[in-house]
Amino acid sequence: MSSAQDEARLQNARETIDSLNDLSQLLQTGLDKNTLSICVGMIEQGANPDTLAAVIKELRRESDALKAQSS
């Protein structure tokens, strides 16, 4: 693959993450660009999106519970 094709592919990936980030902010998901990139990568590798969402929600609940305990 040529350098121009690689650059075009990277640019497309950046634009996709930017669009997903915009949507994430509109929906107030609390996910930053880095986290979104990780999630997209996991989904591209075969992770189930619904399961991934459930795990993120559970981790947030656990984090909130730990924060409440330390307060």
PyMOL commands that set and color helices and strands:
alter all, ss='L'
color gray80, all
select helices_A, chain A and resi 3-26+33-44+49-70
alter helices_A, ss='H'
color red, helices_A
deselect
rebuild
show_as cartoon
